[in-house]
Amino acid sequence: MREFWDTRYNGDLYLFGTEPNAFLASQKALFEPGQHVLAVADGEGRNGVWLASQGLDVLSVDFSGVAQEKARKLAGGLPVRFEIADLTAWDWGVERFDAIVAIFIQFTGPLARKKMFGDMKAALKSGGLLILEGYTPRQLEYKTGGPSQIENLYTEELLREAFSDFDILHLEAFDSVVEEGAGHSGRSALIDLVARKR
């Protein structure tokens, strides 16, 4: 699996571009400088680096060392901490982060996803925020990015149930054009979630 991602990220071009995810950037007002934020499966660092540029204390975690080397270059002098980890086996910690950012992390099936969502919940401090964007099953029609396994995709019902113990501040499924490098390009079936730990 690591070899797959290392190969995918190999090369000078940034697979998903260097700009932050549009939904994440739209949530800028939710962050306060100095907050401790986890960027989950952050790849080549576009989201983690943007978060650090907002004055946040960022830990960027990814499976691929190749991606993280590119993320370090993208960060320049920004103080981003990087960690290579298999997120299905990683120690997320307890009440460690003020916010967790999970953008297009649909590389796990239902069992691993349930564990990872549980780990995210435990790792957030009370009042902490989860900001998540993913694809819905309609994405299989568009084929403009994301997994090909329908069980890895999100629905509003799935996310509402998974985070029923959180206060859901925003949950919306919609279609839009995404231009995030070659990896995410074109009309896409998206779902956005902002949830606060009680």
C-alpha positions as CSV (number, residue, x, y, z in Angstrom):
1,M,0.0,0.0,0.0
2,R,2.8,2.4,0.9
3,E,4.5,1.6,-2.4
4,F,1.3,2.5,-4.3
5,W,1.1,5.9,-2.7
6,D,4.8,6.6,-3.0
7,T,4.5,5.8,-6.7
8,R,1.4,8.0,-7.1
9,Y,3.1,11.0,-5.5
10,N,6.4,10.5,-7.3
11,G,7.3,13.4,-9.7
12,D,7.7,17.1,-9.6
13,L,4.0,18.0,-10.0
14,Y,1.7,18.1,-7.0
15,L,-1.0,15.5,-7.7
16,F,-3.8,17.5,-5.9
17,G,-2.2,21.0,-6.5
18,T,-0.7,23.3,-3.9
19,E,-3.7,25.4,-3.0
20,P,-5.8,24.4,0.0
21,N,-9.1,22.5,-0.5
22,A,-11.8,25.1,-1.2
23,F,-14.2,23.9,1.5
24,L,-11.4,24.0,4.1
25,A,-10.4,27.5,3.1
26,S,-14.1,28.6,3.4
27,Q,-14.0,27.6,7.1
28,K,-11.1,29.9,7.9
29,A,-13.2,31.9,10.4
30,L,-13.5,28.8,12.6
31,F,-9.8,28.7,13.5
32,E,-7.9,30.7,16.0
33,P,-4.1,31.2,15.9
34,G,-2.2,28.8,18.1
35,Q,-4.8,26.0,17.9
36,H,-3.4,22.5,17.6
37,V,-4.7,21.0,14.4
38,L,-4.2,17.6,12.8
39,A,-4.3,17.3,9.0
40,V,-5.3,13.7,8.3
41,A,-3.8,11.9,5.3
42,D,-2.3,15.2,4.2
43,G,-0.5,14.0,1.2
44,E,1.8,16.6,-0.4
45,G,0.8,19.1,2.3
46,R,-1.5,21.6,0.6
47,N,-3.9,21.7,3.5
48,G,-1.5,21.4,6.3
49,V,0.7,24.1,4.9
50,W,-2.3,26.4,4.4
51,L,-3.3,25.8,8.0
52,A,0.1,26.6,9.3
53,S,0.0,29.9,7.2
54,Q,-3.0,30.8,9.3
55,G,-0.9,30.7,12.5
56,L,-2.0,27.3,13.6
57,D,0.1,24.6,15.2
58,V,-0.1,21.8,12.6
59,L,0.7,18.1,12.6
60,S,0.5,16.7,9.1
61,V,0.2,12.9,9.0
62,D,0.4,10.7,5.9
63,F,1.3,7.2,4.8
64,S,3.7,8.3,2.1
65,G,7.2,9.5,2.7
66,V,7.5,10.7,-0.9
67,A,4.4,12.9,-0.4
68,Q,5.8,14.3,2.9
69,E,9.1,15.2,1.3
70,K,7.1,17.3,-1.2
71,A,5.0,18.7,1.7
72,R,8.2,19.9,3.4
73,K,9.3,21.7,0.2
74,L,5.9,23.3,0.0
75,A,6.0,24.4,3.6
76,G,9.2,26.4,3.1
77,G,9.9,28.1,6.4
78,L,6.5,27.4,7.9
79,P,6.6,25.4,11.1
80,V,4.6,22.3,10.1
81,R,5.4,19.0,11.9
82,F,5.3,15.9,9.7
83,E,4.8,12.3,10.7
84,I,4.6,9.2,8.5
85,A,2.0,6.8,9.8
86,D,-0.6,4.2,8.9
87,L,-3.6,5.9,10.2
88,T,-5.4,2.7,10.8
89,A,-2.8,1.7,13.4
90,W,-1.6,5.1,14.6
91,D,-1.9,6.4,18.2
92,W,-4.2,9.4,17.7
93,G,-4.1,10.3,21.4
94,V,-6.9,11.5,23.6
95,E,-8.2,15.1,23.7
96,R,-5.1,16.2,21.8
97,F,-6.3,18.5,19.0
98,D,-8.5,21.6,18.8
99,A,-9.4,20.7,15.2
100,I,-9.0,17.8,12.9
101,V,-9.1,18.3,9.1
102,A,-10.0,15.3,7.0
103,I,-10.2,16.1,3.3
104,F,-10.8,13.2,0.9
105,I,-9.6,10.5,3.2
106,Q,-11.8,7.7,1.8
107,F,-9.0,5.1,1.5
108,T,-10.6,2.8,4.1
109,G,-13.6,0.4,4.1
110,P,-16.4,0.4,6.6
111,L,-14.6,-1.4,9.5
112,A,-11.4,0.6,9.3
113,R,-13.5,3.8,8.8
114,K,-15.5,3.2,11.9
115,K,-12.3,2.8,13.9
116,M,-10.7,5.9,12.4
117,F,-13.8,8.0,13.1
118,G,-13.7,6.8,16.7
119,D,-10.0,7.7,16.9
120,M,-10.8,11.1,15.6
121,K,-13.5,11.7,18.1
122,A,-11.2,10.6,21.0
123,A,-8.4,12.8,19.7
124,L,-10.4,16.0,19.7
125,K,-10.6,18.1,22.8
126,S,-14.0,19.0,24.2
127,G,-15.4,21.7,21.9
128,G,-13.0,20.7,19.1
129,L,-14.0,20.8,15.5
130,L,-14.0,18.1,12.8
131,I,-13.8,19.5,9.2
132,L,-14.4,16.8,6.6
133,E,-15.0,16.7,2.9
134,G,-15.5,13.6,0.8
135,Y,-17.3,12.1,-2.1
136,T,-20.8,10.6,-2.2
137,P,-21.7,7.4,-4.2
138,R,-22.7,9.6,-7.2
139,Q,-18.9,10.2,-7.7
140,L,-18.7,6.8,-9.3
141,E,-20.6,8.3,-12.2
142,Y,-18.2,11.3,-12.6
143,K,-14.9,9.4,-12.1
144,T,-13.1,12.7,-11.5
145,G,-11.2,11.5,-8.4
146,G,-11.7,9.4,-5.2
147,P,-12.0,5.7,-4.6
148,S,-13.8,3.2,-6.9
149,Q,-15.3,1.2,-4.0
150,I,-18.8,2.4,-3.2
151,E,-18.5,1.2,0.4
152,N,-15.7,3.8,0.9
153,L,-18.0,6.7,-0.1
154,Y,-20.1,8.9,2.3
155,T,-23.8,9.7,2.5
156,E,-25.4,12.3,4.7
157,E,-27.1,9.5,6.7
158,L,-23.7,7.7,7.2
159,L,-22.0,10.9,8.5
160,R,-25.0,11.9,10.6
161,E,-25.1,8.6,12.3
162,A,-21.3,8.3,12.7
163,F,-21.2,11.7,14.4
164,S,-24.5,11.6,16.2
165,D,-22.7,12.3,19.5
166,F,-21.3,15.6,18.1
167,D,-23.1,18.9,17.3
168,I,-23.4,18.9,13.5
169,L,-22.9,22.5,12.5
170,H,-22.9,21.9,8.7
171,L,-23.7,18.8,6.6
172,E,-24.4,19.1,2.9
173,A,-24.1,16.8,-0.1
174,F,-23.9,18.6,-3.5
175,D,-22.4,18.6,-7.0
176,S,-19.7,21.0,-7.9
177,V,-16.6,21.4,-10.2
178,V,-13.4,20.7,-8.4
179,E,-10.0,21.8,-9.8
180,E,-7.3,20.4,-7.4
181,G,-4.5,19.3,-9.6
182,A,-4.7,16.2,-11.9
183,G,-6.0,14.1,-9.0
184,H,-9.3,15.9,-8.4
185,S,-10.5,17.6,-11.6
186,G,-14.0,18.1,-13.0
187,R,-17.6,17.7,-11.9
188,S,-17.7,16.0,-8.6
189,A,-20.3,14.6,-6.1
190,L,-19.2,16.1,-2.7
191,I,-20.2,16.0,0.9
192,D,-19.1,18.5,3.6
193,L,-19.2,18.2,7.3
194,V,-18.4,20.5,10.2
195,A,-19.0,18.9,13.6
196,R,-18.2,20.0,17.1
197,K,-17.3,17.6,20.0
198,R,-19.6,18.1,22.9
